[in-house]
Amino acid sequence: MNGLTISERYFHEHGLPMILERFPLHTDRIACGLVGDGSECFGFDDEISRDHDWGPGFCVWLTRDDYDDIAEELIQKYEQLPSTFMGFGSRRQSEWGNDRVGVFEIGNFYSRYIGYKSVPQNNEEWMIVPESALAAATNGKVFYDPLGEFSSIRNRLLQFYPDDVRLKKMAARCMTIAQSGQYNLGRCIKREDQFAIRYAETKFCIDVISLIFLLNRRYTPFYKWMSRSLIELPRLGKEFFEKIGLLIRTADSRLKPEIAEEICSMIIAELKAEDLTDSSSTFLLDHGPIIQSKIKDEKLRKRNVWIG
């Protein structure tokens, strides 16, 4: 029984009846669900997760006019709902875990994650929003939304980045993956610089995972869930999960560059399958500028290929 399931059942057994009884004029305008920070929003919570910011609860989303009209009363009624449910105790709120559940104005809810009250309006706005923030703003589940205003923003975000933004980020990942994994990792190993080895390996893995998420048109989540989410991706997720695991587990540092090369070879093959590159180079760095050249937005196309 994970937190998302508990939240949904709690809403239907306690939250929705309260809304129907106490707010009959707004029942077709209120949205409810569980989205945002926390392992339960990604479905990854376990017994370890239950020590803080976990337990019965859900989010209520209101339009600006409705928030001004009923938020104060709705917050009071929400806080009067049972604190325990299905044998689970009340939420243990941490210092930084406030406002994960409760009553929110729709625009303010999205703004706290992506910096905008609605969908980014142009490529520049899309570029500055962290991938993990977009993942948090679109995870979880909407239980109830007859008006559809909250879900309309959510569904547009879930359509993923505009094509040019996706290409820009993929081009930049090709550059940094090649730099950390195909170039610097081997050099650091030869120097026996343990800190640099670990950093190059970690940077390589992070950017590889990000690129696979971009290939799948999914947002890369917070680092704690990156690897675990990777295995669920339909396009090469399982394969890269295993390859990255092998790279990390390999004790002999001299073998790590070989595994990194195998990973880069798999990436290049996938880029070619999507017709994003026609280069025969085995060095991923050479493919970044080719991908960037396909960007239609001139300003974005002329940006430093390493930035993304």
C-alpha positions as CSV (number, residue, x, y, z in Angstrom):
1,M,0.0,0.0,0.0
2,N,1.8,3.1,-1.2
3,G,1.1,6.7,-0.3
4,L,-0.6,7.6,-3.6
5,T,-3.1,4.8,-3.2
6,I,-3.7,5.8,0.5
7,S,-4.2,9.4,-0.5
8,E,-6.7,8.5,-3.2
9,R,-8.8,6.3,-0.9
10,Y,-8.6,8.9,1.8
11,F,-9.9,11.5,-0.6
12,H,-12.9,9.4,-1.8
13,E,-13.8,8.3,1.8
14,H,-13.4,11.6,3.6
15,G,-12.4,14.5,1.2
16,L,-15.0,14.2,-1.5
17,P,-17.9,13.7,0.9
18,M,-16.8,16.8,2.8
19,I,-16.7,18.8,-0.4
20,L,-20.1,17.6,-1.6
21,E,-21.7,18.4,1.7
22,R,-20.0,21.7,2.6
23,F,-19.3,23.3,-0.8
24,P,-22.3,22.3,-3.0
25,L,-21.9,25.4,-5.2
26,H,-18.3,24.6,-5.9
27,T,-18.2,20.8,-6.3
28,D,-17.9,21.1,-10.1
29,R,-15.1,23.6,-9.8
30,I,-12.7,22.0,-7.2
31,A,-9.8,19.8,-8.3
32,C,-8.1,17.3,-6.0
33,G,-5.2,14.9,-6.2
34,L,-1.6,14.3,-5.1
35,V,1.1,16.0,-7.1
36,G,4.5,17.5,-6.2
37,D,7.4,16.8,-3.8
38,G,7.7,13.5,-2.0
39,S,8.5,9.9,-2.9
40,E,4.8,9.0,-2.7
41,C,4.0,11.4,-5.6
42,F,6.3,9.2,-7.8
43,G,5.1,6.0,-6.3
44,F,8.5,5.2,-4.9
45,D,7.7,5.5,-1.1
46,D,8.5,2.7,1.2
47,E,8.8,2.1,5.0
48,I,11.9,4.4,5.1
49,S,9.8,7.2,3.5
50,R,7.3,7.2,6.4
51,D,9.4,9.0,8.9
52,H,8.5,12.5,7.5
53,D,6.0,14.2,5.2
54,W,4.0,11.0,4.6
55,G,0.5,9.9,5.5
56,P,-3.1,10.6,4.8
57,G,-3.7,13.8,2.9
58,F,-4.3,15.2,-0.6
59,C,-4.1,18.5,-2.5
60,V,-7.1,20.7,-3.3
61,W,-6.7,23.1,-6.2
62,L,-8.9,26.2,-6.7
63,T,-9.1,28.9,-9.3
64,R,-8.1,32.4,-8.2
65,D,-11.7,33.6,-7.8
66,D,-12.7,30.4,-5.9
67,Y,-9.7,30.6,-3.7
68,D,-10.6,34.2,-2.7
69,D,-14.2,33.0,-2.1
70,I,-13.9,29.8,-0.2
71,A,-10.2,29.0,0.7
72,E,-10.4,30.1,4.3
73,E,-13.4,27.9,5.0
74,L,-12.1,25.0,2.9
75,I,-8.8,25.0,4.8
76,Q,-10.7,24.8,8.1
77,K,-12.8,21.9,6.9
78,Y,-9.8,20.1,5.4
79,E,-7.9,20.4,8.7
80,Q,-10.9,18.8,10.4
81,L,-10.7,15.6,8.4
82,P,-9.5,12.5,10.3
83,S,-5.7,12.6,10.9
84,T,-5.5,8.7,10.8
85,F,-6.6,6.4,8.0
86,M,-6.5,2.7,7.3
87,G,-4.2,2.2,10.4
88,F,-1.8,4.8,9.3
89,G,-1.0,7.7,11.6
90,S,-1.1,11.4,10.9
91,R,1.4,13.1,8.7
92,R,4.8,13.9,10.3
93,Q,5.5,17.3,8.8
94,S,9.2,18.2,8.6
95,E,10.6,21.7,8.7
96,W,10.7,21.9,4.9
97,G,7.7,19.7,4.2
98,N,5.0,22.2,4.8
99,D,2.4,22.8,2.0
100,R,2.8,19.5,0.3
101,V,-0.9,18.8,0.9
102,G,-3.8,21.1,1.6
103,V,-5.6,23.9,-0.3
104,F,-3.8,25.7,-3.1
105,E,-4.6,28.3,-5.8
106,I,-3.8,26.7,-9.1
107,G,-1.5,29.3,-10.5
108,N,0.5,29.5,-7.2
109,F,0.8,25.8,-7.1
110,Y,2.4,25.6,-10.5
111,S,4.5,28.7,-9.9
112,R,6.2,27.1,-6.8
113,Y,7.6,24.4,-9.0
114,I,8.2,25.8,-12.5
115,G,8.2,29.5,-11.8
116,Y,5.2,30.2,-13.9
117,K,1.5,30.2,-13.1
118,S,0.8,28.3,-16.3
119,V,2.7,26.7,-19.2
120,P,5.9,28.4,-20.3
121,Q,5.1,30.6,-23.2
122,N,8.3,30.4,-25.3
123,N,11.5,28.4,-25.7
124,E,13.5,30.7,-23.4
125,E,11.0,30.1,-20.6
126,W,11.0,26.4,-21.1
127,M,14.8,26.3,-21.1
128,I,15.2,27.8,-17.6
129,V,12.8,25.4,-15.8
130,P,14.8,22.5,-14.2
131,E,13.8,19.1,-15.5
132,S,13.2,17.9,-11.9
133,A,10.8,20.8,-11.3
134,L,8.8,19.8,-14.3
135,A,8.8,16.2,-13.2
136,A,7.5,17.2,-9.7
137,A,4.8,19.4,-11.3
138,T,3.4,16.6,-13.4
139,N,3.8,13.5,-11.2
140,G,1.3,11.8,-9.0
141,K,-2.4,11.6,-9.9
142,V,-5.4,13.9,-10.2
143,F,-8.4,12.2,-8.5
144,Y,-11.1,14.7,-9.3
145,D,-11.2,17.7,-11.6
146,P,-14.7,18.4,-13.2
147,L,-13.7,21.9,-14.2
148,G,-10.5,20.8,-15.8
149,E,-8.5,24.0,-15.3
150,F,-5.8,22.3,-13.2
151,S,-5.6,19.3,-15.6
152,S,-5.4,21.5,-18.7
153,I,-2.1,23.0,-17.5
154,R,-0.9,19.6,-16.3
155,N,-1.7,17.9,-19.7
156,R,0.1,20.6,-21.7
157,L,3.2,20.2,-19.5
158,L,3.0,16.4,-20.0
159,Q,3.1,16.9,-23.7
160,F,6.8,17.6,-23.0
161,Y,9.2,20.3,-24.2
162,P,8.8,22.0,-27.6
163,D,10.8,20.2,-30.2
164,D,13.6,22.8,-30.4
165,V,14.1,22.8,-26.6
166,R,14.3,19.0,-26.6
167,L,16.9,19.1,-29.3
168,K,18.9,21.8,-27.5
169,K,19.0,19.8,-24.4
170,M,19.9,16.6,-26.2
171,A,22.8,18.3,-28.0
172,A,24.2,19.6,-24.8
173,R,23.9,16.2,-23.1
174,C,25.9,14.7,-26.0
175,M,28.7,17.1,-25.3
176,T,28.9,16.6,-21.6
177,I,28.5,12.8,-21.8
178,A,31.4,12.6,-24.2
179,Q,33.5,14.9,-22.0
180,S,33.0,13.1,-18.7
181,G,32.7,9.5,-19.9
182,Q,34.7,9.1,-23.2
183,Y,37.4,11.7,-22.4
184,N,37.9,12.6,-18.8
185,L,37.1,9.3,-17.1
186,G,40.0,7.5,-18.6
187,R,42.4,10.3,-18.0
188,C,41.4,10.6,-14.4
189,I,41.9,6.8,-14.0
190,K,45.4,7.1,-15.4
191,R,46.2,9.8,-12.9
192,E,44.6,7.7,-10.1
193,D,42.7,10.7,-8.9
194,Q,39.9,9.1,-7.0
195,F,37.8,12.2,-6.5
196,A,38.0,13.1,-10.2
197,I,37.2,9.5,-11.1
198,R,34.1,9.4,-9.0
199,Y,32.9,12.8,-10.2
200,A,33.4,12.0,-13.9
201,E,31.6,8.7,-13.5
202,T,28.7,10.3,-11.6
203,K,28.4,13.2,-14.1
204,F,28.5,10.8,-17.0
205,C,25.7,8.7,-15.4
206,I,23.5,11.7,-14.6
207,D,23.7,13.1,-18.1
208,V,23.2,9.7,-19.7
209,I,20.0,9.3,-17.7
210,S,18.9,12.8,-18.6
211,L,19.4,12.0,-22.3
212,I,17.4,8.8,-22.1
213,F,14.6,10.7,-20.5
214,L,14.8,13.2,-23.3
215,L,14.6,10.4,-25.9
216,N,11.5,9.1,-24.1
217,R,10.0,12.6,-23.9
218,R,9.8,12.4,-20.1
219,Y,11.1,14.8,-17.5
220,T,14.1,13.6,-15.4
221,P,13.1,13.6,-11.7
222,F,15.1,14.6,-8.6
223,Y,18.4,12.7,-8.4
224,K,17.1,10.4,-5.7
225,W,14.6,8.9,-8.2
226,M,16.6,9.2,-11.4
227,S,17.9,5.6,-11.6
228,R,14.7,4.1,-10.3
229,S,12.6,6.0,-12.8
230,L,14.9,5.0,-15.6
231,I,14.0,1.4,-15.5
232,E,10.4,2.3,-16.2
233,L,11.1,4.1,-19.5
234,P,9.8,2.1,-22.5
235,R,12.6,3.2,-24.8
236,L,15.9,1.7,-23.6
237,G,15.2,2.3,-20.0
238,K,15.9,-1.2,-18.8
239,E,18.9,-1.6,-20.9
240,F,20.6,1.6,-19.7
241,F,19.6,0.9,-16.1
242,E,21.6,-2.3,-16.3
243,K,24.5,-0.7,-18.2
244,I,24.8,2.1,-15.7
245,G,24.5,-0.4,-12.8
246,L,27.4,-2.4,-14.3
247,L,29.5,0.8,-14.7
248,I,29.0,1.7,-11.0
249,R,29.5,-1.8,-9.7
250,T,32.7,-2.6,-11.6
251,A,35.5,-2.5,-9.1
252,D,38.3,-2.4,-11.7
253,S,38.6,1.2,-12.8
254,R,40.4,0.2,-15.9
255,L,37.2,-1.5,-17.2
256,K,35.0,1.6,-16.7
257,P,36.0,3.4,-19.9
258,E,35.0,0.4,-21.9
259,I,31.6,0.3,-20.4
260,A,31.2,4.1,-21.0
261,E,32.1,3.5,-24.7
262,E,29.4,0.8,-24.9
263,I,26.9,3.2,-23.5
264,C,27.8,5.9,-25.9
265,S,27.6,3.5,-28.8
266,M,24.1,2.6,-27.8
267,I,23.2,6.3,-27.6
268,I,24.6,7.0,-31.0
269,A,22.6,4.1,-32.5
270,E,19.4,5.5,-30.9
271,L,20.1,9.0,-32.2
272,K,20.6,7.6,-35.7
273,A,17.3,5.7,-35.4
274,E,15.6,9.0,-34.8
275,D,17.4,10.6,-37.7
276,L,19.0,13.1,-35.4
277,T,22.5,12.4,-36.7
278,D,24.2,10.9,-39.7
279,S,27.8,11.0,-38.5
280,S,29.8,7.8,-38.4
281,S,31.9,9.1,-35.4
282,T,32.0,7.0,-32.3
283,F,32.8,10.1,-30.2
284,L,29.4,11.5,-28.9
285,L,30.8,15.0,-28.9
286,D,30.7,15.1,-32.7
287,H,27.0,14.4,-32.7
288,G,26.0,17.3,-30.5
289,P,26.5,20.1,-33.1
290,I,24.6,18.0,-35.7
291,I,21.6,17.7,-33.4
292,Q,21.8,21.4,-32.6
293,S,21.8,22.3,-36.3
294,K,18.3,20.9,-36.6
295,I,16.9,23.5,-34.3
296,K,14.5,25.9,-36.1
297,D,14.6,28.7,-33.5
298,E,17.7,30.7,-34.8
299,K,18.4,32.2,-31.4
300,L,18.4,28.8,-29.7
301,R,20.3,27.2,-32.5
302,K,23.1,29.8,-32.2
303,R,23.5,29.3,-28.5
304,N,26.6,27.6,-27.1
305,V,26.1,23.9,-27.8
306,W,27.4,23.0,-24.3
307,I,24.6,24.9,-22.7
308,G,21.3,23.1,-22.2
